Amino acid sequence: MSKKKVLIVTQEMEPYTNLSIVSKIVRQLPSYIQKNGMDIRILMPRFGTINERRHRLHEVVRLSGMNIIVDEDDYPLIIKVASLPGARLQVYFLDNDEFFRRKMIFEDKEGKPFIDNAERMVFFCKGVMETVRKFGWPPDIIHCHGWMTSLVPLYLKKAYKNDPIFRNSKIVYSIYNSPFEKNLEDRFMEKASINNLDEGDLEAYVNGQGLNLHHGALTFADATILGKPELKDELSDLFDDKNRPIFLPESEVVEEVLSEYMVFYKKLFEEETPE
């Protein structure tokens, strides 16, 4: 039997970023599931805060050279790779000077969210899909970590639903915190409508009083993980009428819940993928 393939898509990861619990979980989870016999690949943005020399990033020429269209403009997608220290894993970084050269991640020096965070998110999420296609590597599970990955479930189920690479892929979406939604609303639906999507396909991302990225991602995800236990009550309304498996870790100590992630994955592997 061939190894199960798990794609980790994340906005953060130690030692490259250290913003929140996302960075720590994504650092330890891939090594653990690899030790349990699975094939792992990791994709994240190449933020300008990441020191390429220190972390030994280098461009993967065979994967680079694509252009990603965001809001009718073309942006070159450069793929870089580094070996994860202390592990037999490689991390692939999606890069573009327009979106990721700056020396801050989501906010400027005054703490104000960047005005192009929506475009950066669309670029990254579409870039993830195109990079996996170029890998020619069909993932059994795509596990998305953080709000910047919240469009991947939609793109998988709508824009790329007929692509054989993703035919058997299950989407897991991990929620950690609230995104800068009020700062993303300007023409969000139009910007996020890639390929043959129209704004109606994104209606799940507008819930109640405005943009709600988690609600949209949950609508299209096959399963959900709450990265922080206290989110269970805070986000309980998002799980209404959502018939999805939910994993609620009881601890923020990553080492204490890694085995539970494996149990959750295996349950998804056992489920039949609808035709």
Secondary structure by P-SEA (a helix, b strand, c coil): cccbbbbbbbccccccccccaaaaaaacaaaaaaaabbbbbbbbbbcccccccccccccccccccbbbbcccbbbbbbbbbbccccccbbbbbbbbcccccccccccccccccccaaaaaaaaaaaaaaaaaaaacccccbbbbccccccaaaaaaacccccccccccbbbbbbbcccccccccccccccccccccccccccccccccccccaaaaaaaccccccccccccccccccccccccbbbbbbccccccccaaaaaaaaaaaaaccccc
